[in-house]
Amino acid sequence: MMYRSHPMATGLLVMLATSFLIPVAADQECDWTGPRVDCGYVGITEGECRNKGCCWNPADFQDFPYVDVPWCFTQNAHPAEYEAAKIQEDNGGGSYAELALVKSVQPELGPDVTKLSASVRRVGCDTLRLTLRDADEARWEVPTHLFKSDILAGQPCSPQAPVARQRPGSGPSMNGACGGSATTLEYNLLPHPFSLTVTRSGDGAPLFNSTGQRLVFKDQYLELSTGLSPGATLFGAGERVSRSLHLARNGAPRPLWNRDIGPALEEQNSYGSHPWVLGLEPDGTAWGILLLSSNAMDIIPSEEKLSWRVTGGIIDMFVFGGPTPLAVMEQFTAVIGRPALVPYWTLGWHQCKYGYASVWEVREVVANYSAAGLPLEAQWIDIDQMDHWMDFTFDPVDFPVEEMQALVEDLHANGQKFVPILDPGIKVEPGYHAYDEALKRDLFVRNVEGDPYLGWVWPGPCHFLDYLLPRTAAYWEEELAAHHNILPWDGIWIDMNEISNFCTGDLCRLKPETESEVPTLPSSRQEGLGKDPQWVCHLECWEAQGLNSTQAGWAHPPYDIANGLARSPLGYKVMSVLNSHHDGSSEYDAHQLYSLAQTRVTAAAVESIRRKRPFILSRSSYLGVGAYAAHWTGDNVATWDQLAKSIAGVLNIGLFGIAMGGADICGFQGNTTSELCARWVSLGAFYPFARSHSDLHSTRQELYLWPEVAEAGRQALSQRYRLLPYLYSTMRAAHDTGAPAMRPLWMTFPEDVAGHRNDRQFMFGDALLVTPVLTQGARSVEGHFPPGTWYSLWNASDVVHARANGTDVTLDAPLERIPYHVRGGRIIGTAEPRRTTRDTKAGALTLLVALPGEGSGAERSAHGVVYNDDGESVVQARASPCSFLHANVTVRRDGQGSLSGTLKIAFGSSWAWPGGARYPDDALGGAESVAADGDPPIPWPSLAGLRILGWEGGAPEAVRTRSFRPSGEASGSQGQSVVDLNLAEGARVKDSTLLLSMESVELPLDCPGSLEIEWGPRKTAQYSDV
C-alpha cells in the first residue's frame, strides 16, 4: 500500500510554517527537490524524522497542486560520481570513454551499475548525443525503427551541417565534414568525476552542464541533471494541462507515464509523454534537451537545475544548440521525425459528438450546418455507430450499414468527409472476426503467465493488439481494408490508446455473473441517449504472485514517480507492467510506445488502402507520433478556465513535434453556454485541427443551435477558409522544418521578452496573431503586439505599430468575433471562402500583402511563400519546385510623393527566394523554376488579384504584367510577354488598402515560369522593349 509520510491534519499549519527551514545550501545531506524515498510512517513528526537521521520537508511546491511525496525522506544529496578512463576518438569523429563507479548513493534505490560506456557524438546540425550504457549487460533501449528519422536510423548528417568541436586542449575533437556559417557546438569532458559541458561557440552560452551534479545509474533508477541559468524559461516535459505554457521552476516533479486522464486535472500526467525541454534565455537564444527514454520518469525543474529521474533503460540524451527557438524545433524534429503533412481537407471544420442517437440524427446535423450557412468539412461519429462498441462493426438498429453507406456517399458527393473511431481493445467474443483472427495469429499482448492479457474497456472484456509485433501490421491493414470496403471513410480516429483499461491487475478473469452476459448501466434514453456503455471494471483482477526478482522490481520499483501526483502504481488502470510483447520487451519498459507503434502501423495501412495521404488522429502520444498522426488535448470541460488552458495545451502539442493539434471546441464534458461556445469557436478556428466534440451526457453544441454562436462561427470560419492557402503553406513548412503551425509569440519573436510567458495569445505561422477573449462577459481584450506593424483582418485601417520592445493594446472584441492581426512585411495566400475546402481550393488565389510601417523608409517590402499541391497525394521525399510560389512586393515613393509597386513571383524548391539570393531585385528568369522529370503537374489556380494593406496613396493609373517562361524541350524557345492591363474598374483604395483585381483577365500562374506585376503612375509602369 502507498502511504504519506507526514503528520495528521492537526499538525498541518505548523508544518507549512516550517516548510523551507532546511534549504539545500544549509544541509548538504538533504535536497528538498528529491529524489524522496520514504523514511517515515503515517503521522511521523519532524522531530521523530530527524531523530532517525532523515530529511524533513513538507511537499509544498509554489503555484502547484499538492503532490503526494514523502515529507520525511532518506538523505539524498550526497555526491554520486563516476570517473572516466580510456577517452578515445574513433574514425567517425565520436568520443568514447569507459566509466567506473567512484561514489555510490542511496542503496534503497537499488544496486549501482559499476561500469558504464559513454559516447558523445555529433548526430545532426547543432546537435550532440550523449549515451551512457551498462558496459557489461544489454539493457532496454527505445527501438529506433519506430521513428521516421534518418538520424535515429543511423543516416549521416548533411555535409553542410556545422561541426561540433571541443575547446582547445579539452580532449579529442569532433571531426566531421560539416561546415558553413551556422552555429557550432563545443563540448568538454571532465574525467574526474565524469561530467559533460556543452556550449555554443561564438557566444559561449552554456547549453548543458552536469558539472557538480549527481550521476546515478542503477538498475531501476537513473538520474542526470544540468545546471540552469537564472533567467531561463523552460517549456515541454508533457503532456499535462497547466496554468501556463512555461514550466514553473519550483522543484515539483513532472511525471511522464501515459494514462487516461484528461485536461480537467491540473498538472497530472495525461495521455502523452514527451521527455524533452526547450529553454529560452532572456536574450532570445534557445536550446533543447531530449532524453530518448520510454521508461516512467519524473522531470524536475528547479531554480538551480533541471533533473531527469528515470526508472530504467539507458541515458540517451540529445542537446540541441539552437540558437533560435525555430532552430531548436528543426533540430529536435530532425531526431524524432518531422511532422506529417496532413491532407488539405483536414484544415476544414469538423463536427462530432459522443451520443448521436442514430445515423438519421447525424444526417440532420449535416443538413442543419448547410441550412445555417456554416461550413462543414467532415462529420465524425464516436463509438455510437458500433455494435456493442466493437471495432469494425455497425449498430444494426440505429446505424445500419446501408444507411451509413448512403450517408458517406452523400457526404462525398458534397465534397465532405467521414471519420470513424477505433479503440485498441478487441472484445473477447468467439465468432467476432477481429477477435478470432487476432487470436489465431497470436497477436495479443501477453500477461505474466504467457496468455493474452485480459482487460476491460467499452465493449467489455478485451485483449490488446501488440503493435511492436511486425506481423500485426498485416492483420491491422486487412481489418481496416475490409472495413473501408464496406464504408469508405477518409481518416481514422484512434482513442483510448494509452492504453486505457477500466481495470487494474496483473491477472484478470470474468466474474461469474459476467461470463454469460455483460451487465449494462442504466439507460439514459429518457434524455435522448440510448446507449450508455459500462465504464467500470467488471472483472476479477489480482496482483501476480511468485514473481522473480526482475518482475518484482517492475511491479514495485524502488523509486515511485509522482504518477497522478500521488505516486499511484504504474499499473493503475492501464495494462499490467508485467505484460510482455512478442519482441521480448516488458510493458514496464514499452508502455509509452503503444501510440507510436499503433499510429505508425495505422498510417501505413491507411495510405496503402486509400492510395492517398493518410490522416490519423491519436489521443495518446509519444516522441515521433507527429510524423504519423495528429493529436488533440482530449476530454476537456466546457468552462472558461478550460478555454484559457486550451491555448497552452495546443501550443504544447506543437512543441512536441505534432503540427496538427487541437482541443474539443466548446468543451467535451459538461454543458457549454452560448457565450462560451461563441468565444471558443472564434479561438478554435485557428487551432490547426478545428473540431467541435462533446460528451455522451453533455447537451448538444453544434454551432447552428444559437444565433450568436452561428454568427461567431460564420465570421471565424470565413476567415479560416479565406486563409486556407496560408494555413496549408504553414503546415508544409512544419513538415519541412518542424516549426509549429500554432506557436507561442516567442517562437517568432524570441527577443521580445514580454512575450516569453504570454500564453493568452498565439500565432499561426509567422504572420497571423490571434488574441482570444478568455473572460466571461468581456467585450474587449488586452493584447500584446511584438515589434512591427499589425493589421486587423476585420478592418485593415485598424493598425497597431508596436515598439521595439512590443506594445500592449486594448482591443474591441464584440461577441461575434475576436481580434485577428496579420504581420506587416508578410505576403500570404488567400481564397474566396466556400462551404468546403474542395470548393474553396478550386477558386482563384489572392495575395494579401501586409506592408511594413511607413517608418521602414521610402521603400517598403513584403515577402511570402505559398505552397500548393493537389492536397491528397502521398507526400514524396522531394517536393516539386513548382509547389512553392515565392512572392515579393516592393513599394516605393518617388520625390513627388507618388507610390508605385512591384510584385515578383517565381517558383522554387525552398523556403528562400529561388536562385540563392533572398528576394533579389531581379529574380525573373533566374529562379529555380523547372520541375524535375516525372514530377506531377501542380494545379495552381489563376491569380485573382492583390490586396495590399498599408497603402498610403491613391489608385494606380496603370498596371502592367510581364511573364517569363524558360526554354522548353518541345518548343526549344523561351520568351517573355508584356501585357498592359486596363484596371480602371479593378483598382481601388479603401481603408488604406489597395485592391488590384485580376479576375477580368484570369492571370494564370504557370510553372515553370515567373511573373512580374508593376503598378503606379503611368510613367512608372514601363518596361524596355522585348
N, C-alpha and C positions, 0 to 999 in steps of 0.2 A: 504494500500500500504506500502511496505517496503521502507525505505529511509536511507541514510547515514548521520550521524551527524558529518559532517566535512565541512570545508570551500570549496569554489570553487577552481578550479585548480590553480588560480593565486596565492594563498597563500600556495601552496604545499611545496615549498622549505623551507619557514620559519617554517612550522610545522614539517618537517622532522628534521630540525636542533634542534628543542626543544623536540624531541620525548621521551627522557628519563630524562627530567628535574625533574620529580616527582616520584622517585622510592618509593616503599612501605615503606622503612625504614625512609624516610623523611616525609611521610604523612600517618599517621595511619588510615586515613579515606578512602584512595584510594588504591586499588590493581589493578595494570595495567593488571594482568593476568585474571581479571574478578571475578564474572560474570558482564558483561557490559550491563546494561539496559539503553536504550536511555534517555538522559536528554536534548536533544537539538533539532535542526531543521537544514534543509539543509542550509549551508552557515554560521553556527554559528562560531564565532571566539573563541580563547582560553580565551580572557578576558571576553567575554559575558558568556561563560560557567562557569568560576569561579565565576562570579558575581551571578550566580544562585545557588551557593553552590554545584556545581557539580564537578566531576573529569574530568581531561583532559589528554589524552594520545593518540597520533596517533597510528594507527594499523600498526606497523612496526616490524614484527617478523623476527629475524635474520635467513637467509638461508631458507626462506619460502615464498611461493607465497602470494600475497595480500589477506587478509581476510577482508571481509566487516563486521566489528563490529563497534559499535559506538565509535567515538573519544571523545565525550562528554557523560559521563555516570554518573548515580547516585552513591552516596557513597556506597562502597561495602566491606569495610574492618573492620566493627565493629564486635565484637565477637558475635557468635551465639552459645548458650550453653543450655544444659540440665543437670540436676543433677539426680543421681541415688539414689534410695531408695529400701529397702527390697531386697538386694542382697542375693540370696539363691542358694543352690545346690540341685538338685534332685537326685534320686537314680541312674540315668543313668550317673552321672558324669558331667552334664551340669550346667553352672552357668546362673542364670536368674536375671533380675532386672527390676524395674519399673522406667521409666524416666519421669521427669516433666520439662517442658519448663521454663528456667530461663531468657534468653535473646533472644528476637526476633529481626530479622533484615529484612530490605528491604521489606516493606509491598507491594511494587509494584510487587513483585514476588508471592503475594497471601498470604492467611492466613496460620499460622503455625498449625501443629498438636501438641496439647499441652501435650498429654500423649503418651508415647511410651512404648512398651515392648521390652526388649533387651535380647538376649541369646547369649552365647558363648559356642560352643560345639566342641569336637574333632570328626571329621567325617571320618577320614582316616589317614593313616600313615603320620605323619608330616604335618597335615592339621588342621587348625582351621576354624570354621564357625561363623561369626558374623551376626546376624539377628536383624534388627530393624523394628518393625511393629507399626502401629497405634493401641493403646491399646483398642480403643473403636469401631472402624469400620473396617470391612474387606476391603482390597484394592487388586488391581490386583497383582498377582504373576505369575511368569512363570510356566506353567503346567509341572511338572517334569516327568509325564508319557511319554512325548515325547522323553526322553533321554534313551539311552541304558546304564544305570548307576545303579549299586546296591546302591551306596551311595545316590543318589537322590531318589531312590525308598525306602530308609529307611533301607537297609540291614546293619547289623553291620560290623564294620571294622574287618579285620583279627586279631585273638588273638595275632599274632606275631608283630602287629603294635606297634610303640613306643607311649608312653603316653605323652600327652601334660599336663604340670603341671604348677601351679603358683609358683612364688617365695615365700619363707617362709614369712609368715606374711602379704601377699598381699591380702588374701581373700580365698575363697573356692578353693580347689584343683580340678583338672580334673582327677578324678579317672577312672580307666579302667583296662582291662586285658592285655593291650599291654605291651610289654617289649622287651628286646634284646639290641643289641649294636647300633642300628641305632640312628640317631639324634632325639632328642626330642625337643618339643617346650614348652616355658613358656610364660605366659601372666600376665598382670597386669591391673586390672580395677581400674581406679580412679573415685570416685563418684562425686566430686565437683570441676570443672564441669566433666561430664562424658567423659571419653576417654579410649582408649584401646591401650596397648603396647604389641606387640608380639616379643619375642626374641628367638634365638636359644640357647639352653643350651649348655654348653661346651665352645663355643666361645663368647656367649653373644651378638651375632650380632643382631642388630635391624632389624626386617622384616616389621613391621607395627607400626606406632606411630602417633596417632591422637592427642596427647597432644599439646595444643596450637593452634589447627586447628579448623575452624568453623565446626559445625554440624548443618545443616539446613534440616528440614523435613517439607515441605509444601505440599499442595495437589498436585501441579504440578511442584514442584521444590525441589529436594533433592541434598544435597551437602555433600561430605565426602572427607577428604584429609589425606594424610600421609606425614610425613617428609621424606626426602631422604638424603642419604649420598652424599658428594660432588662428589665422583668418580663413582657412579653407572651409568652404561649404560643400557638404557631401550629399550625394544622391545615389539611389539604387537600393541594393540589398532588399529586394522584394520577393514575393508580392504581398502587399498588405495595404489596407486603407489607413490613411494618416491625415492628421490635421493640416499637414504641409507636405510639399513635394520633397523638401530637403530633409535630411536626417538630423535630428537634434543630437548634438554630441554630449549626451547625458549619461553615458555608460550603461544604458539599458540594452539588454540582449535583443537582437532582431533574429528570431528563429526562422530557419528555412526548412520546411517539410510540408509537402503538398497535402492539402486536405480540403474537404468540402465545407469551407467557411467563407461566407460572402462578405461584402463591404460593410455590413451592419456592425461588425465587431472591430473596433478601432485597434490598430497595431498588431492584431493577431495574424499569424502566418496563414496564408489563404491558399488559393488554387495553384499558384505557381511558385517556382524557386529560381532565382537569378542571382547567383553568388558573385556579384561584381559591384564595384563602387566607382562612381565618377566624382573626381574632386575639382572644384572650381575655386581658383585663388582670387584674391581681391583685385589683382591687376588684369583679370580676364583670361589668364592662361589656365589650362586644364590638363588633367592626367586621369588615368583609369587603372584599376587593378581588378583582374579577374582570377578567381580560384576555380579551376575546372574540376569540380568535385560534385558527385551526386549523393554523397552521404549527408545525413542530418547534421545541421550546424547552427551555431549562433554567430552572427556578425555583430561586433560591439564597437560602436563609435564613441569615443570619449574626447575630452579636451586634449589629452596628451597623445593618444594613439588610436589606431584602427586595428582591431584584432579579429582573427578568424579562429573559431574553436570547432573542430570537426570530429565526427565520431568514427572515422575510418578512412580507408583509401590511402592516397598519397598526397603530397603537396605538389600541385601543378599550377603554377601561378604565372600570369601574364601581366606585364607592366606596359601600359600604353603612354607614349610620351606627348601626345597632342601635337602642337601646343594649344590648339583651339578646341573648344568642345566638339565642333563638327569633325575635326581631325581625329579626336578620340573615338567618336562613333564609327568613323571609317575604319580605324584600326581594330576596334572591338568586333565589328561585324565581319571584318576580313577573317577573324579567327572562328567565330561561331556560325558564320553563314549570312549572306546578305538577305534582306527581307524579300519575300516573294513579290513579284509584280502581279497584282490582282487583276482579274478581268474588269473591263470598263464598266460593265453593268453593276458591279458591286458598289460603285460610288453613288448609286441612286438611293431612294428612300425604301426602307424595309419595314414590314409590319408583321408582328407576331403576337400571340397570346397563348399562355398555357391555360386551357379551359374553353377553347372553342367547342361548342356542343356538337357540331356536325359540319359536314362539308358544305351544306346549304347555308349555314351561318357564315362560313368563310366566303362563300360567293357573295353574300350581302355586303361583307366588308369591302371586297374588291369593287363592287358596284358603287358603294357609297363614297369611296375615295374619288372615283371618276365623277360622280354627280356633284361632289363638292369642289371640283376643280383643283384637286390636290394630286401631286404626282405619287405614283406607287410603282416601284420598280420590281419588288419581289415580295411575294406572300410566303410566309413561313408557317409551319404547323408543328407544334410541340408533340409530346407523346400521346396526345388525344387521338391521333389518327390510327394508332397501333391497336392490334387485337390483344387485349390484356397486357399492353405495354411491352410487347416482344418486338425486337428489331426485325425489320423487313416484312412486317405484316400490316394488315389493314383491318380496322374495326368493321365487321360485315354489316352492322346496322347503321351506325352514324357516319362512317367514312367508307362506304362500299367502293371497291376498286374501280368499278365502271364510272362512278360519279367523280372519283378522284382523277381518273384519266381525262374525263371531259373538262374538269376544272383546269388541269395543267395545259390541255390543248388550247383552251380559250386564253389562258394567260400568255402562252407563247404566241398566239395569233395577234395579241395586243402588244407584243414586244416586251412582255413581262416575264418574270422568272418564278421558279418554285424551289424551295429548300426544305427538306425534311430533317428530322433529328435521328441520331443513333446514339445508343449508350453502350458502354463496353460489356455490361453484364449480359451473358447469353443464358436465357432461362433453361433450367434443368427440366426438360419435358420431352420424354421419348415421343417420337413422331414429328417433332418440330425440326425442320430440316437443318436450320442453322446449328442447332444443338447436336443432332445426330452426326452431322458431317464433321464438326469440330472434335467431337468425342472419338469418332472413328479414326481421325487423323492424329489424335493425341496432341492437340494444340492448346490446351488449357494450362494456366499456371498451376503448379503443384503445391500441395500443402506439405507439412513436415513429414508426413508418412508416405509421401510419393503419389497420392491420389489428387485428382482435380480439386482445387480449393473451393469450398462452398461458402458463398456469401449471400447477402440479401439486398436487393435493390428494387426498383419499381415493379418488375414483373414477379418478384418473389425470389425463390432460391435460384442462384445464378453461379455459373463458372465464368472465369475471366480469361480472354484470349491472351496468349503470350506473343506479343509483337516483337520481342527480341529473337524469336524463333524464325529463321528465314522462310520456312515453308508456310508460315501463317499468311504471308503476303498473297500467295496464290489462292488460298481459301477465301481471304477477305475480298479479293478482286472478283472472284466468282460470285460471291453473295451480293456484292454491290452491282455487278453486271446483271444478274438475274432480277434484282430489284429495279434497276434502271430500264430494263426491257419492259417491265410492267408499267412503270411510271417514270417518264424521262425527266427526272429532276435536273437542276442546274448546278447545285453545290451540295455539300454535306456539312451538317452541323453535328459536332461531337460534344456530348455533355458528360458529366459525371466521371471524367477520365483522370481523376487524381490518383488512384481510383477511390471513388466514394463507395462506402459499404455501410449499410444501416446496422450491421452487427460488429461486434468486437470479439475476437477469439482466434486462437491458432487452429482449432479444430471445431467444426460445427456440424450439426445434423438437424434434420427436420424434427420439430416437436411432434408428438403423437397426433395431435389434432390437426396438424398441417400436412400430414403425409397423404391424406386423401383429398383435402380441399384447403386451399389457401384462404384465410379469413380476409374480409374486407372491412374497411372503416365505414361508418355511417355515410350514406349518400348525401350530397348537397344539392340534389336535383331541385329541391324547392327554391334554391337560389339560382336556378338555371344552369347548374353544374352537375352533371350526372355521373361523373366518374372520378372518384377520389382514391387514388392508389394508396397502398399501405406503405407508410414511410417509417414504420418502426420495425424492429427486428422480430421475426417470428421463428428464429432458430434457437436451438440449444447450443451454446458455444462455451468453450473452456480453454484454459491455458494448458499447453502441452507439457507432459511430464517426461522424466528420463532423458533429458537433453544432455548432449555432450558439452564440453566447456565452451566451444565456439558458439553453439546455438544458445547456450545460457547467457553468453555475453551479448548476443543480439537481442534476446528477449529483455534483458535488464542491463543495459550498458552502464559503465561506471560513471559516465557523465550524462546528465539529463539536460538536453537542450530545453529552452523555455517554450516548448510546444504548447500553443494556445495560451501563452503567458502563464501557464500553470504546471509546467513540467509533466504534461499528460504523456502517457505511454505512447511510443511511436506507432503502436498497432491499434490505437483507438480509432474506430470507425473508418479504417482503411483495410487493405489486405494485411494479413499477418506478416511481420518482418521475417518470420521463419520460412515463408514460402520460397520456392525455388523456381527459377526459369530453366528452360531446356539447355541454355548455354552454360549452366552451372552457377550462374550468379544468384545471389540471395536477394530477396525483396529488401532486406536491410540495406544493401548497397544500391540496388537498382530502382527503388521505389520512385524516385524523382524522374526517372527516364520514361515512364509509361506514355506520357503525352507526346514526347519527342518521337518515340518509336512508332506510336499509332498514327500520328499525323504524317510521318514520313511514308509509311505504307499506304495510307489513305490517299495522299496527294498523288502518288504514283498510280494507284488504281483508278482514280477519277480521271486522270489525264489519259490513261490507256483506254478507258471506256468511252469517254466523250470525244477524244481526239482534239481536245481544246485545253486551254489553260485552266487548271483546277482552282476551285475555291473551296477552302475548308475553314470552318470556324471551330476553334477548340476552346473549351472552358479552362482546362489545365494547361500549364506551360512550363517550359524549362529552357535553358540556353539553347538557341538554334531552332526553336519551334517556328520563329518568324520566317524562316526560309521555306516553310511548308504551309503555314496556316495563319489565319487571323485570330484574334483573341479579344474577349470583352471582359469587363470587370465583374460580371456575374450578378448574383442575386442581391441587387441594391434595394433601397427602400425609398418610397415616394415622400421624401422630406426635403426641406430646404437645405439642411445640413448635408444630405447626400448629394444634392445638386452641386453644392460647392466642392465637396470632396471628389466628385467625379472628374474634375479637371486634373487634379494630381494623379488620380487613378489612370486616366487615359494617357497623360503625359508619361507616366512610368512605363506603360506598355511600349511606347516609342523608344524610351531609354533602354528597354530590354531587347531591342533589335527587331521588334514586331511593328511594321509600318501600319498595318490595318488593325486599328483598335477602336473600341467604343464602349459605351455604357448603355444600359437599358434606359431609353429616353422616357421621361415622365415617371420612372421608378417601377421596379418589379413588384416588391411586396408593399402591401398597404394600398390605400385608396388615394390617388392623386387628386389635386384640385385644378380648376381651370387656369388659375394664375400660375401655379407651379408648372403645369404642363406647357403653358404658353412660353414661359421663360426657358423651360428645358429644351423645347424644340428649337428655340432660337439659338441656344448654345449648341445643342447636339447636331444641328445642321452642319456644323463644321468639325464634329468628330470625323475621323477618316471613315469609320463604319457607323452609319446612322440608322438605328433600328429602334422602334418602339416595341416593348415587350413587357408583359405583366403576368402576375401570378394567377394560379387557379382561383384563389379566394379574393382577388382584387376586382374592383369594378372595371368595366371596360374603359379604355382610354384612347381609342382611335382619334385621330386629330379632328375629324369632322363632327365629333359629338358636342363640342362647344363652339359657338360662333367666334369667340375671341381666340381660341386655340386654332381653329381653322384659319383665321386671318393671319395669326403669327406663323403658322405652318406655310401658308401660301407665300408670305413675304420671305421667310428664311429659306425655304426650299427653292424659291425662284432664284435667289442669289446663289445657292449651291449649284443648281443646274446651269445657271448662266456661267459659273466659273468652272464647269466640268473640265474644259481643256487645261486649265491651270491645275486643278486638283490631280488630274491624271499625270500631268507632267511632273508634279511633285512626287507622286507615287513612283514614277520611273526613276527620279533622282534618288529616292530612298532605296530602290532596288540596286542602283549602281554604286551608291556611296555609303549607304547605311544612315544617312541623315533622316531623323524622324520627320514624318509628314506633319503631324501635330506636335509642336515643340514649345518648350518654355522660351520666354523672351531672351534669356541669357544664351541660348543656343546660337542665336543670330547676332546678338549684341552682348558679347561677353564682357566688354569693358564698361558697360552701364551697370554699375554696382547696385543701383536701386532696383534693378530687375532680378538680382540674384536669388531673391526669396519671394518673388512675385508668382504666386500660383492661383491668382484670381483672374488672370488673363492668359491668353496663349496666342501663338501664331500658327497658321497653316502655311508651311513652306517659309520662304524668306520674305514674302511680300504682303501677307494678309494678317492683320491683327484683329482679334476678337475680344471684346470687352463685355462679358456677360453681366446680367443683373442677378445677384445671388441673395437678395434680401426681399422678403415678402413686403408688398405694398410700395416698394421703391419705384419711382418714375424717373430717376436719374441715377448715374453711377460714376464713381471716380475711376479714372483710367490713367495708367502710366504710359507715356509715349517715349520710346527710345529716341536717340538723336536722329533728326531728319525731318522730312515733310510727310504728312499723313493726310490722305484724302478720304472723306466719308464715302462709302459706297452708296449711301442713300441720297446724298446731296454733295456733289463734288465741290461746291463753294464753301462747305464746312471743312476748313483746313486747320490742322494743328502743325505749327512749326516748333518742333521740340529742340531744346537747347542741347549743348554738347553732353551734359550730364543727365539728359532726359527731362521731361516735363509732365507734371500731373495736371489733369484737366477734368472738370466735372462735365459730363455729357448727358444730354437728354436721352431718355430711354422709355418711350411710351410702351404700353403693354404689348403692342403688336410687333415690336422689333427691338433689337439691341444694336449697339454700335459695331459696325464692321469698317475697318480702315485699310486702305491699300498704301503701300510704302512708295514714296517718291523715289525715282531713279529706276523703277522696275517696269517691265512690259509683261503683261500676262495675256494668255489667250482666253477669249470668252465666246459664248454661243448664245443663240436665242433659246431660252428655256422652254421645254415642252414637257409632256407628261411622263415620258420615259427617256432613258439615256440613249436608246436606239434612235429615237426621233430627234433628240437634241443633237446628237453627234452627226446626224445626216445634214444638218444645216450648215450655213456658211460660218466662217471664222471671223471674228472681230478682235483686233488687238487693242487692249486697254493700256494706254501709255500714261504712266504717272510721272510727271516731270519733277525733278528736284526743285527746291525753292529758288526764288529769284536771287537769293544770296549766293547761289552757286556760280555767278558770273554771267558774262554776256552770252556764253554758250552753255547750254544745259543738255545733258544726255541721259537716256534711259536705255536699259537693255533687258533682254529676257530670252528664255528658251521655251519653245512649245514642243512637246513630244507627242507623236501620233503614230498609231498603228491600227490594225483592224479591231483591237480591243479584246480579242479572244484567242488568237493563235498561241500555240505553245511558245514560250519565250526562248529565243535562241541565245547561244553563248555570245554571239556577236550581233548587236543591233545594226540594222541598216542605217547608213548615214542619212538616208532620205527620211528617217523618222524624226530627225532633230531639226527644227526650224529655228534659226538664230535671228533675232530681230534687234536692231539698234536704231534709235531715233536721236537725232541731234537737232536742237532748236537754237537758232542764232538771232540776235537783234542787231540790226545794222546801225549806222550812225544817225539815221533819220528816225530810229525807234521802231522800224518795221520788223515784224517777225517773219522768219521763214524756217522751214523744217525739212529734214530728210529722213526717210525710213530706208534702211538697208536690210534686206532679207537674204540669207544664204542657208544652205543645208550642210550639215556636217555631223561628225560622229562623236562629238564630245560635248561637255558642258561649258567649254570655252569657245570663243569665236573660231570658225574653221580657218585653217591656214596658218595657225600658230599664234598670231598676234591677237590680243583681246580687243575686239571691236575697232578694227583699223579704219582709217579714213576712206580707203577704197578697197572693199572686200570683193567687189564684183569680179568674177572671173578667176579669183584666186582661192575660192573656197573649196574645201574637200566635199564635193557635191555628187560624185559619181558612185552609185551603188555598186557593190561587188556582184560578180556573176552569180546568178542563182538567187539573189535577194528578191523576195516577193515585192510586187508594186505596193506602194504606200498610198492609201486612199485619202489624200489631202482634199479638204473642201476648198471652195473658192474663198477669196478674201472679201468679206462684206464691207470692211472699212476700218477706220481708226477712230478711237475715242481718246482724245488727248486731254488729260487733266492738268490744270495749272497753266492753261494757255491764256496769256495776258495780252491778247491782240484781237484784231478783227478777223473776219472770214477771209481766207486767202483768195487772191484774184485768179490764180492759175494753179493747176495741178498737172504734173507730167510724170509718166512712168517710163522706166527703162528696164527691160528684161534681158537676161543673158543666158544663152544655152551653150554649153561646151560642145565640142565636136562629137558627133555621133558616128558609130561604126557604120550605120546604114547609109547616112547621107554624106559622110566624110566632110562635113562642114560645120562651122559654128557661126553664131550670129547674135546680133543684138537687135532689139526693136524698141522704138521710142513712140509713145502714144501720148498725145495731149488729151486730157480729159476735161470735158465741159461739166464742171461740178457746181454750176450756179445754183442748182436745186439741191445738190448733195452736200454742200459745205455750209455749216452754220456754227455759231458760237452761242453757248448758253451756260450760265453759271460757271464761267471760267473754264469751260470745256469746249474744245474744238471737235466737232463731229464731221468726219470725212466719210461719206458713204460711197462705196464702190459697187453697190448692188446692181446699178443700172448697166454696168459693163461686165459683171461676173468675172472679175480678175482671177485667173487661175493661179494656183500655187503648184508649180511643176518642179519635180526633182528628177534628174539633175538640172540645176539652173539657179539663177539668182534674180533678185528683183530690187529695184530702187524706185522710190516714190518721193518726189520733191514738191513742195507747195510753198506759196508765199506770194509776194508782189510779182506781177507778170514779168518784170525784168530779171528776176532771180531763177525762174523755172525754165532754164535753158540748158541745153547740152551742146557740145560740139557736134559737128556733122558726123554721121555714122556711115 
